[in-house]
Amino acid sequence: MKKILLIEDNKDMRENTSEILELSNYKVFTAANGKEGVALAQKEKPDLIICDIMMPVLDGYGVLHLLSKNEETADIPFIFLTAKAERSELRKGMEMGADDYVTKPFDDIELLNAIESRLKKVELMKKKFSNNLEEVNEFISSVNSLDDLKKITLNDDVREYNKKEIIYKEGAYPRGIFYVKKGKIKTFKKHEIGKEFITGLYSEGDFLGYIALMEECKYTDTAEALDNCEICFLPQEIFFDLLYKNAGIAKKFIQMLSGNLSEKETQLMNLAYNSVRKRVADSLVVLYNRYKKENEKNFTINLSREDLANLAGTATETTIRTLSDFKSEHLLEIKGSNITILNIDKLMQMRN
């Protein structure tokens, strides 16, 4: 049975609303003012809080402020009850972290629908979504159904890119984010003298282009297809609805998006301190971990020596010599632009 805390100074309103909630199979705790409500919330840890705004001792804004500062109560869904419907009042509450408003007078169905919607959101946040297309679409459609957002899935805008085709360019402004449905993508920066440095590798299930959108700035690198790709596009308005509509959703979505950050940090450390031999080995390991399929016995990738050099942060000629050394050591097999990794363990354990 879900627990609801009702904070309302009007006795008749408090008793009537409590009765409605109990008849709907909720366990209800009540408080006659904000101060009592805060103490009760900290003690009982309810599943949802309904709170009037205009109250003696401590008003609704004060209640929300205090509870949001407490780690144990900060994520409890919070619904304001208010006789005021001015835009400024609504905006103030939402900016403070309120999840919803119900304006007095309200009918039973309106209140119960608001409660059910918020509790569904909590259950949604508890569910773990992976980065495969089906579950990402499930995540988006679940959010859409709860918030009456525009019905859209990642399948609605699928774009095909050929090998070496540009997806977005450094210096352009983002209009949304990209999801890799099929294929391989690289992002890179170009030096003034034309030298490339690969900043990221992406494959099926990855998002890209989101950092520039979140920072409201131009792209700091260029994205290019490493082979024929299918890319889904999520417009910025839908992305920001998901990100900012609810703090819990924002946390979940950011977790989905940020899987490659630690990899980038490791890459920068390797460039700073590792030998060329180890940098090339580490780059091959990155490619192996990123692109090897589950049932693939020997991993093979078609990659230009220039791209591998740009990933390792070294000259193309040096990369070619290092690959030749690895081949003679039976770590790799090389046929044209195809590189087959024969001994991933030794590449992983490569010393400086």
Secondary structure as GFF3:
##gff-version 3
##sequence-region A 1 352
A	DSSP	beta_strand	3	7	.	.	.	ID=ss1
A	DSSP	alpha_helix	11	23	.	.	.	ID=ss2
A	DSSP	beta_strand	27	31	.	.	.	ID=ss3
A	DSSP	alpha_helix	34	44	.	.	.	ID=ss4
A	DSSP	beta_strand	48	52	.	.	.	ID=ss5
A	DSSP	alpha_helix	60	68	.	.	.	ID=ss6
A	DSSP	beta_strand	78	82	.	.	.	ID=ss7
A	DSSP	alpha_helix	87	96	.	.	.	ID=ss8
A	DSSP	beta_strand	100	103	.	.	.	ID=ss9
A	DSSP	alpha_helix	108	126	.	.	.	ID=ss10
A	DSSP	alpha_helix	133	147	.	.	.	ID=ss11
A	DSSP	three_ten_helix	154	156	.	.	.	ID=ss12
A	DSSP	beta_strand	158	161	.	.	.	ID=ss13
A	DSSP	beta_strand	166	168	.	.	.	ID=ss14
A	DSSP	beta_strand	176	182	.	.	.	ID=ss15
A	DSSP	beta_strand	185	190	.	.	.	ID=ss16
A	DSSP	beta_strand	196	202	.	.	.	ID=ss17
A	DSSP	beta_strand	207	208	.	.	.	ID=ss18
A	DSSP	alpha_helix	210	215	.	.	.	ID=ss19
A	DSSP	beta_strand	222	225	.	.	.	ID=ss20
A	DSSP	beta_strand	229	235	.	.	.	ID=ss21
A	DSSP	alpha_helix	236	244	.	.	.	ID=ss22
A	DSSP	alpha_helix	247	257	.	.	.	ID=ss23
A	DSSP	alpha_helix	261	273	.	.	.	ID=ss24
A	DSSP	alpha_helix	276	291	.	.	.	ID=ss25
A	DSSP	beta_strand	300	302	.	.	.	ID=ss26
A	DSSP	alpha_helix	305	312	.	.	.	ID=ss27
A	DSSP	alpha_helix	316	328	.	.	.	ID=ss28
A	DSSP	beta_strand	332	335	.	.	.	ID=ss29
A	DSSP	beta_strand	338	341	.	.	.	ID=ss30
A	DSSP	alpha_helix	344	348	.	.	.	ID=ss31
###
